[in-house]
Each structure stands twice: as structure tokens, then as C-alpha cells.
Amino acid sequence: MAKTTIEGVTEALNRAAAEARAAGSPEWLREKRLHAWQVYEDTPFPTTKLEEWRYTEVSQFSLERVQLAEPVGKGAEIPAAARALVEGKKAAGHVLALGADVVEIELDEDLRSKGVVLMDLAEAAETHPDLVMTHLGSEALPAEDGKFAALNGALWASGVFLYVPKGVNIEDPIRVARWIEEEGTAVFPRTLIIAEAGSHVAYVEEFGSPDFEEPTLSLGAVEVFARDNADVQYVALQRWGKGVRHMAMQKTIAEKDSNLDTLVVNLGATVARVDLGARLEGTGARSDMLGLCFASEDQHFDHNTRQDHVAPHATSDLLYKGALLDEAKTVFRGIIRVHPKAQLTDAYQTNRNLLLSPDASVVSLPNLEIEADDVKCSHGSTTGQLNEEELFYLMSRGLTREAAERLVIFGFFADVLERLPLPEVVEELREAISERIG
């Protein structure tokens, strides 16, 4: 398969590829994919002249050096490292995706009998068209959202669909593991979650791979809908190996009196870009947006967030924290937008960064855009270095400097993790962070 170039995207990422992905799909999905491809072709690549891309070059994602991942088939052998991402963890159901394919799905039978659906998104488009057609690539993340939203809309594979019926409470998390084994490939995962009124679910998605010498791309999309009084937690733990370029677009919609929390953890990959938007459409809706990252060597992480308050009397609270070593760089750009009719909005946005090296760098740009006059909104950003007095105190109690620094980093991250109401998942995240810090 020929490689692509950004200037003239050809065989690996072209209309023929979009048509191939659409083959055998329902007509409405085929049309949606081809429409997304047309939007992709008609939309220019973002440049650093755009505010949202000022500090991240599109060339860092090496689109010209990847090939579309070939299907591996549902009977493919699952690497032990991929299996370990879900094995032995408490879960109501799990999904394993290998490259461009979902290769394994399991769901508790009691939940299945209550109408919970966990399945390959492409299959769900055929068996549950009334649900998928209405929500996929429409209100939350349409192709018109941007160049890369359109690209995923055309080429997504290894999609996951989760539907939770009205009033169903799923006590244990749904686990999804996404693994890339072949370097030099491009994968386009997609997730669609619909939680009906009064339901509860936690969805934990983990991304992993070996280290690669050749650039490898994951360009994913997530859409989450929380209906009235629903309670939803979405967690993304990204720990790809070196060489992976990670791009994720995550959009959530919270309706009346719902609670929709997200936690994004970036630990791996060479370059990572996350666009996360929370739209509060119902009165009394709440959304906590949490984020952590630990970057070292020459890693580059870019977080672009949006808290969109459409309805009155809704609450959002964002807290993103990053710790950086070596020559790593992180970018945080966030905006709270309060629409004209969204009176009594309560919205907060905080970004805090800890520099562990004089060569690491941070760009932090929190913003407010308020069109209502009865609101409580604030934003803030801090960037600082390790407190030498604090380190000295810990070292005077017998800790090495390395151990003292680890303790300070965990303390720095603690208030983010403590806000996630999933104790077992929090402990797993602590272990992942500890392994990453070394």
C-alpha cells in the first residue's frame, strides 16, 4: 500500500479507502462516511496561524508516513500485553480492540437481559440503526467540526457502541483496551456512549502499544450522551509506546440534572493532542473535567478544552494538571463559553503545572467568553518548580531525592484522582503513573 503525503492524500487515505470502509454498511452509514470524506477534502489542514493550533504543528503527527491499518480479523491472536490491559480487573464487560478491529467483546448476562448493549459500532449500525443513526457524527461530533473530525468520520474502524437503558445501574466499569501491534500504521477508533435517563455507567478506555521506531498514528473520536438524571464517568488512560502520535476528539452532552465526568490521563506517545468539549444542554446538569499528564524527554502534549454552557443553572469544573521532565512541552488551552440564556451558570477552569527540569516548557491559556449577566465563572493557571524546602524536609526524613520527588509528584496529582468516584480505577491509575515516573 502506498504511503500518503499531506499535500496530496492518495491511496492509504483516500476516497477509495472511505468507500471500502463503507462497503456492506447500511446506506445511511455509507452516505455519512462519504459525506465526511468530502468535508475532509474540502477543509484545509489547520496551521499555527489558527489560535487552537498555534503551538502544535500538524506535521508532528507524521500523516505522510503512515499507512491505513489492515484488518486483522476477529480470530486474531491477542498479544499478552494487550490482554493484560483488561485481565484481572473488575468489570461489568470488556472490549479488546487490536489495530483496526474489535476482536473480543464480553458483557455480563444480567446486564444484557436488562437491555444493555455493548458491541462493535459497525454491527450496531445494522442492528440498532434507530440509536446509532441519530447520534453518530451528528449533534456531538459532526464531520464539520474540523479536518480531523471529518477524517475519523470517514475512516473509523474498531468502533465501540455502549447503550444503557433507562434506570439501569451498572456498578462495575465497562473496560475497553485498544492495542496497536504494527508500527507505521494509522488507526481510527470511535466510541459512542448513550446513557438513558436515570442510568449509571463508568467507561474506562486504555490505549497501549510497544515502542515503535516508525511513526504510528491513532486518531480517535468519542461521543458521550447523558440523558436526564444520568450519571456517567468516562476515563481515558493513554500510555502508547514511543513513536505513536495520538489525537483524540472527545465531546460530551449533558442533559437535565445529569452528571457527566471525564478524566483524561496522558502518559505515553511522542505527541498527543486531545480536544475535549463538554456541552451542558440541560438545567441542573453538571460536568467535572479532569486531566493529568506526565511528560518527559521530548514528549509534546496539547490539551484543548471547551466548557459550553447552553442551559441555565448548570455547573462545570475543570482541573488539569501536568508534570514535566527533561525537554518535554505541554500546552493547555481552555475556554468557558456561557450562552446568552445560560443564567446562573457556575463554571470553573484551573490548569496547574509542575516543572521538574529547567528545559521543560508549558503554555497555558485559560479563557472566558460570557454572554449572560448572572453567573459565577473563574479561571486560573499556575506553573512552578519543585519546592526545594519541601524536598529537603522529605530527604531529612531518610528519603532519597528521587523518592522525595516521586512523593511530591503524587501529592501534586492527588486532588485530581480523589475527585474520580471510582476507587479501584483510581488505584490502577496511581500504579500506571508510578510505573511511568519510574
SVG drawing of the C-alpha trace seen along z (x, -y; Angstrom):
<svg xmlns="http://www.w3.org/2000/svg" viewBox="-36 -41 55 58">
<polyline fill="none" stroke="black" stroke-width="0.4" points="0.0,0.0 1.4,-3.4 2.2,-5.9 0.4,-9.3 1.5,-12.8 -0.2,-15.7 -0.2,-17.7 -2.0,-15.0 -3.5,-12.3 -3.6,-9.2 -4.0,-5.5 -3.7,-4.9 -6.2,-7.7 -8.4,-8.4 -12.0,-8.2 -11.4,-4.5 -10.5,-3.8 -13.6,-5.6 -15.7,-3.6 -14.1,-0.4 -14.9,-1.1 -18.5,-1.9 -18.9,1.3 -21.5,3.6 -22.8,0.9 -26.3,-0.4 -26.9,-3.0 -27.3,-5.8 -23.8,-5.0 -22.2,-4.8 -23.6,-8.2 -22.4,-9.6 -18.9,-8.2 -18.6,-9.6 -20.0,-13.0 -17.3,-13.1 -14.7,-12.3 -16.0,-15.2 -15.8,-17.5 -12.2,-16.3 -11.2,-17.1 -12.8,-20.5 -11.3,-21.5 -7.7,-22.8 -5.2,-21.4 -5.0,-23.6 -1.9,-25.8 -0.2,-27.6 -1.9,-30.7 -5.0,-29.4 -5.2,-30.1 -6.2,-26.5 -3.1,-25.1 -0.6,-27.9 1.7,-25.7 1.4,-22.3 2.4,-21.7 0.2,-19.2 3.5,-17.8 4.2,-16.4 1.6,-13.7 3.5,-12.4 0.4,-11.8 2.7,-11.5 4.5,-8.5 1.6,-6.1 -0.5,-3.5 -4.1,-2.7 -4.1,0.3 -5.2,3.6 -8.0,5.6 -6.6,8.4 -9.9,10.3 -11.9,11.3 -9.9,14.5 -6.5,12.7 -4.1,13.7 -4.2,11.2 -0.8,10.2 -0.3,10.9 0.4,7.2 -2.9,6.3 -4.8,8.9 -3.2,7.6 -5.0,4.3 -8.3,5.9 -7.4,9.2 -7.9,9.5 -9.7,6.1 -13.2,5.8 -15.5,5.1 -19.2,5.5 -18.0,6.0 -14.9,5.6 -13.8,5.0 -10.4,5.7 -9.5,3.8 -6.4,4.8 -5.4,2.3 -8.4,1.7 -10.6,4.5 -12.6,5.2 -11.5,8.8 -13.3,9.6 -16.4,8.4 -17.9,9.7 -20.8,8.4 -22.4,9.6 -25.5,11.6 -27.7,10.0 -26.9,6.6 -27.6,7.9 -31.0,9.1 -31.8,5.6 -31.2,4.2 -27.6,3.0 -25.9,3.2 -22.1,3.4 -20.9,4.2 -18.9,3.3 -20.1,0.0 -20.3,1.1 -22.5,4.0 -24.6,1.7 -25.2,-0.5 -27.0,2.5 -28.8,4.0 -29.7,0.7 -30.0,-1.9 -32.6,-3.9 -30.0,-4.7 -26.8,-4.9 -28.1,-6.9 -29.4,-9.6 -26.3,-10.0 -23.3,-9.1 -21.4,-12.1 -24.4,-14.4 -25.0,-16.6 -21.8,-15.9 -19.0,-15.4 -20.1,-16.0 -17.7,-16.0 -18.0,-19.7 -16.2,-20.0 -12.9,-20.1 -10.4,-18.4 -9.6,-15.5 -13.2,-15.0 -14.1,-14.5 -11.2,-12.1 -12.3,-9.9 -15.9,-10.2 -14.9,-8.7 -12.4,-6.1 -13.3,-5.0 -12.9,-1.3 -12.7,0.8 -15.7,-1.3 -17.4,-0.6 -21.1,-1.2 -22.5,-1.2 -26.2,-1.7 -27.5,-1.8 -31.3,-1.8 -33.4,-4.0 -32.9,-3.4 -30.2,-0.7 -27.3,-1.0 -24.0,0.7 -22.0,1.0 -18.6,2.1 -16.9,0.3 -17.1,1.2 -13.4,1.7 -12.1,1.1 -8.5,1.9 -7.0,0.6 -3.7,2.0 -1.5,1.3 1.0,4.0 2.1,2.9 4.2,-0.2 3.8,-2.6 0.0,-2.2 -2.9,-4.6 -5.9,-3.5 -9.2,-5.5 -11.0,-4.3 -14.5,-5.6 -16.7,-5.3 -20.4,-6.1 -22.0,-6.0 -25.7,-6.6 -26.8,-6.6 -30.6,-7.0 -32.5,-8.8 -31.6,-7.8 -28.9,-5.3 -25.4,-5.0 -22.2,-3.8 -18.5,-4.2 -16.4,-3.6 -12.7,-3.1 -10.7,-3.2 -7.0,-2.3 -4.5,-2.7 -1.3,-0.8 1.4,0.4 5.1,1.3 7.7,-1.4 8.0,-2.0 10.8,-3.3 8.4,-4.3 5.7,-6.9 2.3,-5.4 -1.0,-7.2 -4.1,-6.9 -6.8,-9.4 -9.9,-8.7 -13.3,-10.2 -15.6,-9.8 -19.2,-10.9 -21.0,-10.6 -24.7,-11.4 -26.1,-11.6 -29.8,-11.9 -31.9,-13.4 -30.5,-12.4 -28.0,-10.0 -24.6,-9.6 -21.7,-8.9 -17.9,-8.7 -15.6,-8.4 -11.9,-7.7 -9.2,-7.6 -5.7,-6.3 -3.3,-6.9 0.0,-5.1 1.0,-4.4 4.7,-3.5 7.2,-5.9 6.7,-6.7 2.9,-6.9 1.1,-10.1 -2.1,-10.3 -5.0,-12.5 -8.4,-12.3 -11.6,-14.3 -14.0,-13.8 -17.4,-15.5 -19.9,-15.1 -23.5,-16.3 -25.2,-16.5 -29.0,-16.9 -31.2,-18.0 -29.9,-17.1 -27.3,-14.7 -23.7,-14.2 -21.1,-13.6 -17.5,-13.4 -14.4,-12.9 -10.8,-12.1 -8.0,-12.2 -4.6,-10.8 -1.7,-11.3 1.4,-9.3 2.7,-7.8 3.1,-8.6 5.6,-11.0 2.9,-13.6 -0.6,-13.8 -3.4,-16.2 -6.7,-16.0 -9.7,-18.1 -12.3,-17.8 -15.6,-19.6 -18.4,-19.4 -21.8,-20.8 -24.3,-21.3 -27.7,-21.4 -30.0,-20.7 -30.9,-22.7 -29.1,-21.3 -26.5,-19.5 -23.0,-19.0 -19.7,-18.1 -16.3,-17.6 -13.5,-17.7 -10.3,-16.3 -6.9,-15.8 -3.4,-14.6 -0.2,-14.3 3.4,-13.3 5.7,-14.2 9.4,-13.5 12.2,-13.5 10.8,-15.3 7.2,-14.5 4.7,-17.1 1.1,-17.1 -1.6,-19.6 -4.9,-19.8 -7.7,-21.9 -10.8,-22.1 -14.2,-23.7 -17.0,-24.1 -20.1,-25.1 -23.0,-26.3 -26.2,-26.4 -28.8,-25.9 -29.2,-27.9 -28.3,-26.7 -25.6,-24.2 -22.2,-23.6 -18.8,-22.7 -15.5,-22.4 -12.2,-21.7 -9.0,-20.8 -6.0,-19.8 -2.5,-19.2 0.8,-18.4 4.3,-17.4 7.2,-17.8 10.8,-16.4 13.7,-16.9 12.7,-18.9 9.0,-18.0 6.4,-20.5 2.7,-20.8 0.0,-23.1 -3.3,-23.9 -5.9,-26.0 -9.3,-26.2 -12.5,-28.2 -15.6,-28.6 -18.4,-29.8 -21.7,-30.9 -24.5,-31.4 -27.0,-34.3 -29.7,-32.3 -27.4,-30.3 -28.1,-32.4 -26.9,-31.1 -24.1,-29.2 -21.4,-28.0 -18.2,-27.3 -14.5,-27.0 -11.3,-26.2 -7.9,-25.6 -4.6,-24.5 -1.6,-23.8 1.8,-22.7 4.9,-21.4 8.3,-21.8 10.8,-19.2 13.5,-20.4 14.8,-23.8 14.4,-22.7 10.8,-21.7 8.2,-24.3 4.5,-25.0 2.0,-27.1 -1.3,-27.7 -4.1,-29.8 -7.4,-29.7 -10.2,-31.9 -13.7,-33.1 -16.5,-34.1 -19.6,-35.1 -22.8,-36.3 -25.0,-36.2 -25.1,-38.5 -25.9,-36.3 -23.1,-33.8 -20.2,-32.6 -17.2,-31.9 -13.4,-31.9 -10.3,-30.6 -6.7,-30.3 -3.3,-28.9 -0.1,-28.3 3.3,-27.0 6.0,-26.4 9.1,-24.3 9.7,-21.7 9.9,-23.3 13.4,-22.7 12.5,-23.3 9.8,-20.6 12.3,-18.2 14.8,-18.9 12.3,-18.2 11.4,-14.8 15.1,-13.9 15.8,-14.8 13.4,-12.0 15.6,-9.5 14.2,-9.6 16.4,-9.8 15.9,-12.8 14.3,-10.5 11.9,-9.1 11.1,-12.6 10.4,-13.9 8.0,-10.9 6.2,-11.7 5.8,-15.4 4.5,-14.4 1.9,-12.1 0.9,-14.7 0.6,-17.2 -1.7,-14.8 -3.7,-13.6 -6.6,-16.1 -7.4,-15.2 -7.5,-11.5 -9.5,-11.9 -12.4,-13.5 -13.0,-10.4 -15.7,-8.3 -14.1,-5.0 -11.7,-3.8 -10.4,-0.7 -9.8,-2.7 -8.0,-5.4 -5.7,-2.8 -4.9,-1.5 -4.2,-5.0 -1.8,-5.5 0.1,-2.4 0.2,-3.5 1.6,-6.9 4.1,-5.3 5.3,-2.9 5.6,-5.9 7.6,-8.0 10.0,-5.1"/>
</svg>
